[in-house]
Amino acid sequence: MGQDQTKQQIEKGLHLYQSNQTEKALRVWMRVLEKSADPAGRFRVLGCLITAHAEMGRYKDMLKFAVVQIDTARELEDPDYLTESYLNLARSNEKLCEFQKTISYCKTCLNMQGTTVSLQLNGQVSLSMGNAFLGLSIFQKALECFEKALRYAHNNDDKMLECRVCCSLGNFYSQIKDYEKALFFPCKAAELVNDYGKGWSLKYRAMSQYHMAVAYRKLGRLADAMDCCEESMKIALQHGDRPLQALCLLCFADIHRSRKDVQTAFPRYDSSMSIMTEIGNRLGLIQVLLGVTKCWMIQKELDKALESIEKAQELAEGLGNKLGLLKLHCLCERIYRTKGQQRELRDHVVKFHECVEEMELYCGMCGESIGEKNNQLQALPCSHFFHLKCLQTNGTRGCPNCRRLSVKPGYV
């Protein structure tokens, strides 16, 4: 298969893919991969296969094609191709929740300062790295990466990247419980879709609606949450987007749990868990198990709640997801307080505070914890964040957290 024929077949596959004929598109692209002698064409078709498998939630296949793409990039001996293939390798590992590997591959990309094309990819690299740091609950570094990605998006007028970063920032602020910002950023993403997204994939609209649904639920606006989640789920079902379907089912379950409708919540958690297990989203599984635990607690089935916690703890420890562990220690504290088991209670109180210290989840001005309840937060240029009211009341001559870190212990 020559260069022109390769190009035609890739375009044919793209047309089929955009018409929701995914399996036919995959067959066309696989044929190109088997028969084409053009390395640049093979590289491009591998990119199509990586994107399609990512959207279907076939993350192990995504990783397999990313590894082949690296070999093709080396054959082409072009730094731009190599940067793009390492970014795809980073993204594949991010989807499989291999966050340390993601960060490592992202750093490789950033060290390959090739041509203008490579530099334009840096925004996407920073976004992937930010998502990985967020998965590890390293909040300052996550925020730093998201802000870098946002700067790249603005400098290159890349509205699609800006939309994706806004969704990640919504997720970031949702985790540390500044629900006003958790809603603001996906609303901004939805505005970008409305203003610029006529030619974009509908997944961008679905993504922004899902993150709005999460924020609305946490703000107690359950009807708005349900509307946004239903719209997101509709698009996810139309496009066979399994990862988003799993997230929407989780959000539906959380909405029903917030309404104390546990019997409706349980089957949705089960459906979400089934897809999360199938695609390998271990971070999502932790969220599902947290929701299931809270349902058992509502029903006062404390031993069943502890069983769910045990499964979630194993996953959180395996991933290095510190926020998940903190939430689990918090739930254990409540359970053992109810059971009157003082030794276990004290053990989880200690572990809870260790997690808070490790993640620096406290305000460097008032000393109170961050992420315990809904609070307006403000980040300084160094990406350390504080209660907004503390910054307004006390002002700052630089970051108190950074000042503390720079003080070296003296000799006694």
N, C-alpha and C positions, 0 to 999 in steps of 0.2 A: 504494500500500500504506500503510494507516494505522498509527498507533502500536501498537494492540493486535495487529494482524496481524503487524507487524514483530517484536514480542516473541515471539509464538507460533512464528514461523518460526525465530528465533534459537534458541529452546529445542529445536525439532525438530532443528536442526542439531547442537546440543550432544549430544542423546540419540544421534544417529547416530554422532557422533564418539567418544563414550564406548563405543559398541558396536563400535568398530574398523571402522566403515563410513565411512572418511575421505573417499573421493572423493564419496560421496553427500552427506556433510555440507558439503563445499566447494561443491557445486552449489547446495544450498539457500541457503547464505550469499551466494554470488555473485548469486543471484536477488534476495535481499533488498537487496543493494548497488545493483543496477540499478533496482529498482522502488520502494524506500522513499523517502518524502518526509520522514521523521522524522530530523533530524540526530543526536539522541542515540542512536537505534536504529542508524543507520549507523556511528556511532563505536564502539558495542559490537560490531557484526558485524565491523568492521575489526580489533578486538582479537582476536576469535575466529580470523580469517584469519591474523593475525600469529603467534599461538601455534601454530596448526596447521602453518603453513609452517616455523616454527622447528623443530618436533619432527620434521618430515620432512627437514630439512636443505636446504630450498629457500630459501636465505638471500637471494638476490637478489629473489625474490618477496616475502619478508618485508619487505625494505627498501622495496620499491615500495608495499606497503600501509601501511607506517609513514609514508611521505611523504604519502599521501592522508589518513591519519588526522590529521596535523598541520593540514592545510587544514580538515578537518571541525571540529577543536578550535577553530581560530580563528573559524570561523563561529558556534560555540556561545558564544564569548566567556566561557569559564569557566576560571579558573586550574587547577582540578583536572584537567580534560580535557587542558589544554595540557601540564601536568607529565607526565601518563601517556603522552601521545603522544611527548614528547621522550625519555622513558625507553625506549619501544619503538624509537625511532630510534637511541638509544645501544646497545641490545641488538642491533639488526640489524647495526650496524657492528662490534660486538664479535665477532659470529659470523663476519663477513667478514674478521676480523683487521685492521680499520681502527682501530687502538687510539687514535691521537691524536684521531680524530673522536669515538670513544666517550667519551673523557675530556672533550672539549669539550662534547658534548651533556649529559653527566652534570652538569657545572658549571652549565650553563643550568638544569637541573632544580633544583639546590640553591639557585640564586639566585631561583627562583620561589616563595618561601615563601608559599604561598596558605593554604588552610584545613587543617583536621585531616587530611583525606584526602591532601592533598599531602605533609604531614609524615610520614604513615604509609608513603608510597612511598620516603622517603629511605633506608630500609634497603636496598631493592632497587637504588636508585641507587648507594649506596656499594659494594654487592657487584659491580655491573657495572664500576664504576670500578676496583675492586681487581683484577678479572680482566684489565682492560686494562693496568694498571700491571705486573701479573705477566707479561703477554705481551711487554711492553717490558723485562722484567727489572729494573724499578725496585722493588726488594724492600721497602725501608723504607716507601714510599708505599702499596704493595700491602697490606702488613700493617696499616698504619694504617687503610686503608679497610675491610678485613675485620673489624677489631676494632670499628670504628664500626657496621658492618652487624650485628655480633653484639649490640652494645648496643641497637640499634633493635629487633632480634628479641626480646631479653629484656624490654625496656620495654613492647612491644606484645603480649607473649606469642604471638609469631608463630613457631610451631614449624616451619612449612614453610620460612620464610626461614632459620631457624636450621639446618635440615637442609642447605640449599643452601650456606650459608656454611661449614659444617663440611666439605663436600666440597671447596670451594675452598681451605680451609686445609690439607686433606690434600694437595692438588696443590702448594700453596705449599711445605710442608715436604718433600715428595718432591723438589722441584727443588733445594732447598738442602741436601738429604741429612741431615735429622734424621728417620730412618725410624720412630723410635718415635712421634713426633708425626704423621708421615705416615699411620700406621695408626690412632692414637688418634682423630683427628677423623672419618674415615669410619665407624669403629666407633660413634662417638657419633651420627652421622647415621643409621646402621642401627638404633640403639636408639630414636631419635625416630620412625622409620618404624614400628617394632614397637609403640611405646606410643601413638602418636597418628595413625598413617597409614591407618586403616581406610577412610576416605573419600577418601584421596589417590590421585592417579594412580600407577600402578605404576612410572612413570619414576623416582620418588624412591628406591624400593627398588633399581632397576637401577643408578642413579647411585652410591649408596653402595657397592654390591657391586663395581662397577668400580674405584672408588678404593681399596677394600680390596685388590682383586686386584693393583693396581699396587704398593702398599706391601708386600704379602706377597712379591711377586716380588723386590723390591729387598732384602728381608730374607733372601732365599734359601729362603723357605718355598713352594716351587714347587707342591706338591700343593694347599695352601690357596689359592694364587693361581689355580690352574686351576679349582677348585670355584667360587670367587666370580665368576670371569670367565664361566664357563659359565652360571651363573644370570643374570648381567647380559645376556648375549647372547640367552638364551632369551626374556627380556622384550622386548629390543630387536627381535627378529624378529617376535614376536607383535604388536607395536605399530607396525611399519614405521618404527622410529626409526633412520634411516640414519646420523646422526652417531654414535650410540652403537655401532652395529654396526661402524663404521670403527675406533673406539677399542678395542673388544673384540678385533677382528682384530689390531690392533697389539699389544695385550697378549698374545694367544695367541702371536704371532710372537716377542715378547720372551722369553716363557717357554721356548719351544722353543730359542731361541738360548742362553738361560742353561743349558739342558741340553746345549749343543753339538750340537743336532740341526738343523743348518743347512738340510738338504734339506726338512725340514718347515716351517721358519721362512719360507723364501723365498716360497712361494706365498701365505702369509698376509700377508706384507708387501705383495705385489703386489695382493691383494684390498683391503687397507686403503687402499693408495695410490690405487686406482681410485675408491673412494668418496670419499676426501678430495679428490681432484681434481674429482670431479663436484659436490660441495657447496661447494667453495671454502675448505676448512679448511687454509690454508697453514701454520699453526703445527703442525697434525697431520702435514702432509707432511714438515716438518723432522724430526720424531721418527721417522717411517718411514724416511727416508733415513739418519738416524743409525744405526738398527738394521741396515739393509742394509749400510752401511759396515762395521759391526762383524762382520757375517757374512762379507763378503769378506776381512776381516783374519784371521778364524779360518781361512779357506781359503788364506791367504797370497797372495791375488789383489790385490796392492797397487795396481796401476794401475786396476783396476775400483773399488776402494775410493775412490781419488782422484776418479774420475768422479762417484761418488755425493756426495762431499764438495763438489764444485764446484756441483752442482745445489742442495744444501742451503744452501750459503753465499750463493748468489744470493737464495734465499727469505729467509734470516735477515737479510741486509742490507736487503732490501726492506721487511721488517716492523719492523726496528729491534729484533729479538730478540737481545739481547747474550749471554744464556746459551747460546743455540744456537751463536753465533759462537765463544764460549769453548770449548765442547765440540769444535767442528770444528777449532780450532787445536790442541787437546790431541791429537786423533786424528792430525792432520797431523804433529805433533811425533813421535809414535810411528812413523808410517810412514817419515818421512825419516830418523829414527835408524836404523831397520832397513835402509834403502836406502843409508845412509852419505853422504847429501847434506847436508853441514854448513851450507852457506849457507841453504838452505830451512829446515833445522831451526832455526837461530838466528832466522830471520825469524818463525817461528810461536811460538817461545818468547817473543819480545818482544811479539807481538800478544796472546798468552795473558795475560801480566802486565798489559798495558794494559787488557784486559777486566776482570780482577780488580779493578784500581784503580777503573775507571769504575763498576763495580757495588758497590763497597765490600764485596766478598766476602772480608773478612778480619776477624779478631777484633781489636777495638781495644785489647785487653789484652795478648794474647801475640803478636800480629802474624801468626799463622799463618792460612793461607787457610781459608775456610768453603766447603763444597760440594765439597771434593775427596774426602772419604770420609765415611762415616756417623758423625755426631757429635751428641750432645745439645746443643741450643741453647736460649738463653733470651732473650726480648725484654724490654727495659726499657720504661717507659711511653711513651718517645719513639719506639718501634718500631725502634730500632737493636738488633741482636741479636748475642750473644756466645756463646762456648763456656760451657756451664753450669758446667763445672769451674773456669773462670777466674773467674767471678762468685763461686762458692763459696769459692775460695781467696783471692782478693784483696778481695772485697767492692767496693762502689762508693759514692762520694759524688756521685752524678750520673753522667751518661753521658760517658765519655771522648771518644767521637766528636763529641758536641754541643759539648763544651768546645773541641775542636780547630777545629771549624767557626766558633766565635765569636771566635777569636783573629785579629785583623787584623794583616797584616804591617806592621811599622814602617818608617820612612824610614831609609835607610842614610846 
